[in-house]
Amino acid sequence: MNTRTLGPFTVSAIGLGAMPVSMNNAGEVPDERQAIATIHAALDAGVTYIDTADIYAPSWDTMGHNERIVGKALRAYGNHDGVVVGTKGGITRGPGETWGRDGSPEYLRSAVQKSLDALGVDVIDLYQWHRPDRWRAYADVIATFGRLRDEGLIRAVGISNADVEEIDIAVEVLGEGGLASVQNEFSPAFRNSEDELEHCGELGVAFLPWSPLGGTGGGAVEVGERFGSIGEIARDHGVSPQQVVLAWELAKGDHVIPIPGARRPQSIVDSAKAADLTLSADELARIDADR
Ligand SMILES: NC(=O)c1ccc[n+]([C@@H]2O[C@H](COP(=O)([O-])OP(=O)(O)OC[C@H]3O[C@@H](n4cnc5c(N)ncnc54)[C@H](OP(=O)(O)O)[C@@H]3O)[C@@H](O)[C@H]2O)c1
């Protein structure tokens, strides 16, 4: 598969969002065998970026579930040199499924330690701040990530659910080339992060659209019906609407690396083919206009 730059790494243009095998809006989590088969199918298809997070788990008391599956799948695969794993921290889950945020240095350090254990690695490739803790100055939390990187616990720092101002703060605190990626929601159904996507292009920072197909709640599966242009273009090319969506996102800039989620091997195998699908300027404009 053709590749793109993600901070210090070179990864496949299409990544795998591993979340749905541990948590999804349909509430149906596959068994571990299918989860691992899905990750192996991604690797077989040339995917070399896998996205996970500590909170991706069926319940609050199984946090780390998704990271453990990703780690297990990679070890079972054998040689996975060149495969980059990105995880995230900063969101908390507690008894009674209470959700919160914690950007304190103590919490983030312990979260990184738990992710290292769950993934079964000595260093995390990409560690992303999952969501801002609005009780803390953005720059202070970014500085914590910088220290964790300087200490060698993580290789690269990313942020998620950030606006343009926060991206600029992260770049300033981490220094030239210090911010590897920004992961924001972006799909045909959710275009509110166009400014951040563009800004990352100007800065040379990778932009990872999350829920790039519209999410696990039905948005992804029905994207070809909901957006007429996407369904038509898919029929013209003889490909799935999901491939058309991902090709449209890839065409937004060389810094864009969509991370479609999958519970089934077929989904990611199909999505991976989007890396080879080129849409014409007219097709891209039709999707842009179809809101
Ligand atoms: N940073 C954040 O705050 C945040 C928030 C949410 C998600 N994320 C990340 O973004 C990743 C992707 O988001 P997502 O999983 O919510 O939504 P998504 O990628 O928009 O949609 C995933 C769904 O699309 C289906 N699908 C994927 N490829 C397909 C294809 N080629 N044909 C037909 N169906 C296809 C999958 O079906 P099957 O399940 O049947 O395989 C899956 O249920 C997550 O895994 C996670 O890593 C990040």
The ligand as a Gaussian input file, in Angstrom:
#p B3LYP/6-31G(d) Opt

LIG

0 1
 N      -10.145000      10.151000      19.039000
 C      -11.410000       9.937000      19.294000
 O      -12.033000      10.632000      20.109000
 C      -12.107000       8.818000      18.581000
 C      -13.496000       8.644000      18.694000
 C      -14.086000       7.590000      17.992000
 C      -13.305000       6.765000      17.188000
 N      -11.950000       6.940000      17.117000
 C      -11.074000       6.100000      16.278000
 O      -11.581000       6.081000      14.956000
 C      -11.672000       4.727000      14.506000
 C      -12.744000       4.585000      13.463000
 O      -13.974000       5.094000      13.928000
 P      -15.284000       4.204000      14.105000
 O      -14.907000       2.797000      14.185000
 O      -16.060000       4.855000      15.198000
 O      -16.139000       4.541000      12.796000
 P      -15.956000       4.293000      11.221000
 O      -14.571000       3.938000      10.908000
 O      -16.548000       5.475000      10.579000
 O      -16.930000       3.084000      10.980000
 C      -16.632000       1.795000      11.404000
 C      -17.707000       0.866000      10.907000
 O      -17.659000       0.845000       9.507000
 C      -17.827000      -0.439000       9.012000
 N      -16.917000      -0.557000       7.837000
 C      -15.599000      -0.271000       7.812000
 N      -15.106000      -0.443000       6.574000
 C      -16.157000      -0.843000       5.817000
 C      -16.281000      -1.183000       4.443000
 N      -15.234000      -1.111000       3.618000
 N      -17.494000      -1.564000       4.000000
 C      -18.564000      -1.604000       4.837000
 N      -18.504000      -1.300000       6.150000
 C      -17.307000      -0.925000       6.628000
 C      -17.366000      -1.383000      10.099000
 O      -18.184000      -2.517000      10.037000
 P      -17.910000      -3.899000      10.820000
 O      -17.870000      -3.510000      12.264000
 O      -19.082000      -4.739000      10.487000
 O      -16.607000      -4.445000      10.362000
 C      -17.499000      -0.554000      11.362000
 O      -18.642000      -0.928000      12.091000
 C      -11.930000       3.953000      15.800000
 O      -11.621000       2.603000      15.670000
 C      -11.003000       4.675000      16.769000
 O       -9.701000       4.158000      16.617000
 C      -11.361000       7.959000      17.802000

